[in-house]
Amino acid sequence: MPLGLAALDDLFEAFEDLRDVLDGTDAVAIELASNRVSRAAATVRAVGAWRSEPIVIERLNAMLPLLESARVRVSLLADHANQRLAMLAAHGSTHAPLTYGR
């Protein structure tokens, strides 16, 4: 298996893990999964094979829906957290509790 494909497999698994933990409230798990995605993406960029190997480009194109769904999910959760904090502020809260448990 070309190195680029192994790196893409790691990236795919990292995004799947991130998507799974985003449904929970464990901030540490979300941070760890986010860091894993960052490392896997850096590895894919470092390999550089995605620029020239047709099979790697094909695999990356197949992953685009997963990547986009994770991006949308993160944006949605960030908006939800901002709305909750705005509601607390509107009701006169002088301090807002953590959105995620620790």
N, CA, C and O of each residue as an XYZ file, in Angstrom:
408
protein
N       0.852     -1.175      0.000
C       0.000      0.000      0.000
C       0.897      1.237      0.000
O       1.801      1.345      0.829
N       0.651      2.180     -0.935
C       1.451      3.403     -0.933
C       1.313      4.151      0.390
O       0.264      4.104      1.032
N       2.375      4.837      0.789
C       2.383      5.585      2.040
C       1.227      6.568      2.107
O       0.642      6.762      3.172
N       0.889      7.193      0.978
C      -0.214      8.141      0.946
C      -1.538      7.507      1.338
O      -2.353      8.144      2.005
N      -1.763      6.264      0.934
C      -3.012      5.582      1.281
C      -3.066      5.269      2.769
O      -4.120      5.404      3.390
N      -1.956      4.857      3.344
C      -1.928      4.581      4.784
C      -2.200      5.863      5.575
O      -2.916      5.842      6.576
N      -1.627      6.973      5.119
C      -1.852      8.253      5.785
C      -3.313      8.670      5.668
O      -3.889      9.201      6.617
N      -3.910      8.428      4.503
C      -5.327      8.760      4.333
C      -6.221      7.879      5.187
O      -7.230      8.342      5.719
N      -5.853      6.606      5.320
C      -6.614      5.725      6.206
C      -6.580      6.235      7.642
O      -7.598      6.224      8.333
N      -5.406      6.682      8.089
C      -5.289      7.247      9.440
C      -6.142      8.505      9.574
O      -6.792      8.706     10.601
N      -6.145      9.351      8.548
C      -6.946     10.569      8.576
C      -8.432     10.236      8.633
O      -9.182     10.851      9.392
N      -8.855      9.267      7.834
C     -10.253      8.840      7.824
C     -10.672      8.346      9.215
O     -11.724      8.734      9.723
N      -9.850      7.497      9.823
C     -10.159      6.977     11.162
C     -10.183      8.095     12.195
O     -11.012      8.086     13.106
N      -9.280      9.052     12.056
C      -9.248     10.177     12.996
C     -10.537     10.994     12.892
O     -11.098     11.399     13.911
N     -11.005     11.236     11.679
C     -12.255     11.975     11.509
C     -13.447     11.186     12.034
O     -14.365     11.771     12.610
N     -13.450      9.867     11.845
C     -14.533      9.055     12.399
C     -14.552      9.150     13.920
O     -15.617      9.282     14.523
N     -13.378      9.083     14.541
C     -13.297      9.218     16.004
C     -13.793     10.585     16.447
O     -14.525     10.691     17.431
N     -13.400     11.636     15.726
C     -13.843     12.984     16.071
C     -15.355     13.085     15.969
O     -16.004     13.635     16.858
N     -15.909     12.566     14.907
C     -17.367     12.610     14.739
C     -18.069     11.896     15.886
O     -19.103     12.363     16.363
N     -17.527     10.785     16.329
C     -18.135     10.041     17.441
C     -18.101     10.830     18.750
O     -19.099     10.888     19.467
N     -16.959     11.433     19.060
C     -16.858     12.131     20.350
C     -17.588     13.466     20.352
O     -17.916     13.984     21.420
N     -17.849     14.033     19.178
C     -18.575     15.302     19.125
C     -20.003     15.162     19.627
O     -20.627     16.156     19.999
N     -20.526     13.951     19.642
C     -21.876     13.734     20.164
C     -21.915     13.695     21.683
O     -22.996     13.698     22.273
N     -20.757     13.658     22.321
C     -20.697     13.614     23.776
C     -20.389     14.973     24.367
O     -20.421     15.996     23.684
N     -20.089     14.956     25.658
C     -19.774     16.203     26.360
C     -18.393     16.154     26.998
O     -18.083     16.973     27.864
N     -17.572     15.219     26.589
C     -16.247     15.060     27.174
C     -15.244     15.938     26.420
O     -14.782     15.590     25.333
N     -14.920     17.083     27.024
C     -14.024     18.041     26.372
C     -12.643     17.448     26.116
O     -12.021     17.749     25.097
N     -12.162     16.617     27.019
C     -10.836     16.008     26.844
C     -10.846     15.077     25.634
O      -9.911     15.090     24.834
N     -11.896     14.273     25.497
C     -11.992     13.360     24.349
C     -12.082     14.141     23.041
O     -11.490     13.743     22.037
N     -12.819     15.249     23.049
C     -12.941     16.079     21.849
C     -11.586     16.681     21.495
O     -11.199     16.701     20.327
N     -10.871     17.168     22.497
C      -9.552     17.752     22.244
C      -8.572     16.704     21.719
O      -7.817     16.971     20.783
N      -8.582     15.515     22.319
C      -7.683     14.452     21.858
C      -7.997     14.050     20.417
O      -7.091     13.865     19.605
N      -9.288     13.916     20.111
C      -9.681     13.540     18.744
C      -9.312     14.644     17.753
O      -8.880     14.357     16.637
N      -9.480     15.893     18.154
C      -9.111     17.021     17.292
C      -7.609     17.029     17.025
O      -7.169     17.264     15.899
N      -6.835     16.772     18.062
C      -5.383     16.710     17.898
C      -4.976     15.566     16.977
O      -4.042     15.699     16.186
N      -5.678     14.451     17.082
C      -5.378     13.309     16.208
C      -5.653     13.672     14.750
O      -4.879     13.312     13.862
N      -6.754     14.383     14.502
C      -7.064     14.830     13.139
C      -5.960     15.752     12.637
O      -5.523     15.634     11.493
N      -5.509     16.664     13.485
C      -4.445     17.599     13.081
C      -3.168     16.860     12.712
O      -2.535     17.162     11.700
N      -2.794     15.889     13.540
C      -1.568     15.121     13.254
C      -1.713     14.312     11.968
O      -0.792     14.261     11.152
N      -2.873     13.681     11.791
C      -3.094     12.870     10.591
C      -3.109     13.748      9.341
O      -2.570     13.356      8.306
N      -3.715     14.924      9.426
C      -3.733     15.839      8.279
C      -2.319     16.318      7.949
O      -1.957     16.439      6.779
N      -1.528     16.589      8.978
C      -0.137     17.014      8.752
C       0.660     15.906      8.065
O       1.497     16.180      7.204
N       0.398     14.667      8.444
C       1.087     13.531      7.819
C       0.722     13.431      6.344
O       1.586     13.200      5.499
N      -0.567     13.605      6.037
C      -1.008     13.550      4.636
C      -0.326     14.662      3.842
O       0.159     14.433      2.734
N      -0.293     15.858      4.409
C       0.365     16.966      3.707
C       1.852     16.683      3.516
O       2.411     16.987      2.462
N       2.491     16.108      4.522
C       3.932     15.847      4.457
C       4.268     14.795      3.399
O       5.294     14.890      2.726
N       3.410     13.806      3.258
C       3.650     12.759      2.274
C       3.629     13.354      0.871
O       4.454     13.007      0.026
N       2.693     14.239      0.636
C       2.610     14.906     -0.659
C       2.102     14.031     -1.786
O       1.941     14.515     -2.906
N       1.846     12.764     -1.527
C       1.409     11.847     -2.584
C       0.032     12.212     -3.124
O      -0.307     11.866     -4.256
N      -0.763     12.911     -2.314
C      -2.106     13.267     -2.758
C      -2.066     14.166     -3.990
O      -3.080     14.331     -4.668
N      -0.931     14.736     -4.280
C      -0.825     15.623     -5.439
C      -0.607     14.857     -6.736
O      -0.912     15.368     -7.814
N      -0.083     13.637     -6.647
C       0.340     12.977     -7.883
C      -0.206     11.571     -8.087
O      -0.309     11.121     -9.228
N      -0.555     10.874     -7.036
C      -1.000      9.490     -7.187
C      -2.514      9.447     -7.392
O      -3.268      9.855     -6.509
N      -2.965      8.957     -8.548
C      -4.408      8.938     -8.836
C      -5.227      8.172     -7.789
O      -6.330      8.595     -7.445
N      -4.706      7.063     -7.285
C      -5.478      6.287     -6.312
C      -5.634      7.059     -5.000
O      -6.662      6.951     -4.331
N      -4.617      7.832     -4.638
C      -4.695      8.649     -3.415
C      -5.692      9.780     -3.622
O      -6.484     10.080     -2.729
N      -5.660     10.405     -4.781
C      -6.616     11.471     -5.087
C      -8.036     10.923     -5.055
O      -8.945     11.572     -4.537
N      -8.226      9.729     -5.607
C      -9.548      9.091     -5.605
C     -10.023      8.818     -4.176
O     -11.179      9.077     -3.845
N      -9.140      8.299     -3.341
C      -9.491      8.007     -1.944
C      -9.837      9.298     -1.206
O     -10.794      9.333     -0.432
N      -9.073     10.348     -1.438
C      -9.326     11.630     -0.789
C     -10.673     12.201     -1.233
O     -11.425     12.732     -0.415
N     -10.973     12.094     -2.510
C     -12.273     12.560     -2.997
C     -13.423     11.776     -2.377
O     -14.486     12.336     -2.111
N     -13.212     10.479     -2.145
C     -14.243      9.668     -1.500
C     -14.436     10.076     -0.037
O     -15.517      9.894      0.523
N     -13.388     10.625      0.578
C     -13.468     11.041      1.980
C     -14.115     12.412      2.155
O     -14.506     12.765      3.268
N     -14.235     13.177      1.098
C     -14.730     14.551      1.223
C     -16.064     14.672      1.955
O     -16.215     15.593      2.759
N     -17.048     13.785      1.720
C     -18.295     13.916      2.481
C     -18.078     13.770      4.002
O     -18.709     14.480      4.784
N     -17.203     12.869      4.413
C     -16.917     12.707      5.839
C     -16.239     13.959      6.390
O     -16.595     14.438      7.467
N     -15.276     14.481      5.661
C     -14.573     15.680      6.099
C     -15.541     16.854      6.216
O     -15.485     17.618      7.179
N     -16.412     16.991      5.249
C     -17.379     18.085      5.271
C     -18.381     17.918      6.412
O     -18.753     18.896      7.059
N     -18.819     16.681      6.660
C     -19.780     16.471      7.754
C     -19.144     16.785      9.104
O     -19.819     17.311      9.989
N     -17.881     16.480      9.277
C     -17.200     16.820     10.528
C     -17.059     18.327     10.660
O     -17.241     18.868     11.750
N     -16.738     19.014      9.572
C     -16.611     20.473      9.612
C     -17.940     21.128      9.968
O     -17.985     22.046     10.787
N     -19.023     20.654      9.351
C     -20.350     21.203      9.627
C     -20.737     20.927     11.078
O     -21.299     21.792     11.751
N     -20.439     19.728     11.556
C     -20.779     19.355     12.941
C     -20.051     20.255     13.936
O     -20.652     20.715     14.907
N     -18.782     20.507     13.709
C     -18.013     21.391     14.590
C     -18.605     22.799     14.560
O     -18.749     23.427     15.608
N     -18.946     23.297     13.386
C     -19.545     24.636     13.279
C     -20.884     24.701     14.004
O     -21.173     25.673     14.702
N     -21.688     23.676     13.840
C     -22.990     23.624     14.499
C     -22.835     23.617     16.020
O     -23.538     24.343     16.722
N     -21.927     22.807     16.517
C     -21.718     22.750     17.964
C     -21.163     24.059     18.508
O     -21.526     24.472     19.609
N     -20.298     24.709     17.762
C     -19.771     26.008     18.192
C     -20.898     27.045     18.236
O     -20.975     27.835     19.177
N     -21.764     27.045     17.230
C     -22.907     27.966     17.220
C     -23.832     27.694     18.403
O     -24.311     28.624     19.053
N     -24.079     26.420     18.675
C     -24.946     26.042     19.798
C     -24.363     26.538     21.123
O     -25.089     27.068     21.965
N     -23.066     26.365     21.302
C     -22.416     26.833     22.533
C     -22.515     28.354     22.647
O     -22.785     28.879     23.727
N     -22.300     29.057     21.545
C     -22.408     30.517     21.561
C     -23.829     30.962     21.894
O     -24.015     31.937     22.622
N     -24.828     30.263     21.372
C     -26.227     30.587     21.675
C     -26.516     30.390     23.156
O     -27.195     31.211     23.773
N     -26.008     29.308     23.727
C     -26.230     29.058     25.154
C     -25.595     30.141     26.008
O     -26.196     30.604     26.977
N     -24.380     30.547     25.654
C     -23.714     31.606     26.401
C     -24.445     32.931     26.237
O     -24.542     33.693     27.199
N     -24.962     33.230     25.046
C     -25.722     34.460     24.818
C     -27.004     34.473     25.634
O     -27.393     35.511     26.170
N     -27.669     33.307     25.730
C     -28.894     33.229     26.532
C     -28.584     33.468     28.005
O     -29.335     34.165     28.688
N     -27.502     32.907     28.494
C     -27.112     33.142     29.883
C     -26.840     34.623     30.125
O     -27.261     35.180     31.138
N     -26.139     35.251     29.199
C     -25.834     36.677     29.344
C     -27.107     37.518     29.285
O     -27.245     38.493     30.023
N     -28.028     37.142     28.416
C     -29.284     37.877     28.283
C     -30.137     37.786     29.540
O     -30.929     38.684     29.827
N     -29.977     36.713     30.278
C     -30.737     36.522     31.511
C     -29.976     37.024     32.729
O     -30.361     36.742     33.863
N     -28.907     37.760     32.501
C     -28.203     38.415     33.596
C     -27.210     37.555     34.341
O     -26.800     37.916     35.444
N     -26.814     36.441     33.783
C     -25.824     35.613     34.460
C     -24.495     36.352     34.505
O     -24.034     36.876     33.490
N     -23.886     36.393     35.669
C     -22.592     37.073     35.791
C     -21.435     36.141     35.481
O     -20.313     36.594     35.257
N     -21.695     34.873     35.468
C     -20.671     33.904     35.058
C     -21.378     32.752     34.349
O     -22.471     32.340     34.739
N     -20.751     32.258     33.331
C     -21.336     31.168     32.555
C     -20.642     29.873     32.920
O     -19.412     29.818     32.943
N     -21.408     28.822     33.208
C     -20.772     27.528     33.485
C     -20.111     26.973     32.229
O     -20.432     27.382     31.113
N     -19.200     26.055     32.421
C     -18.567     25.421     31.279
C     -19.623     24.745     30.414
O     -20.543     24.108     30.928
N     -19.488     24.884     29.117
C     -20.424     24.241     28.191
C     -20.208     22.736     28.207
O     -21.159     21.964     28.091
N     -18.938     22.317     28.353
C     -18.606     20.900     28.385
C     -18.107     20.545     29.764
O     -17.420     21.336     30.411
N     -18.452     19.356     30.211
C     -17.945     18.892     31.508
C     -16.487     18.526     31.431
O     -15.980     18.230     30.349
N     -15.812     18.540     32.539
C     -14.402     18.154     32.574
C     -14.257     16.967     33.474
O     -13.149     16.464     33.657
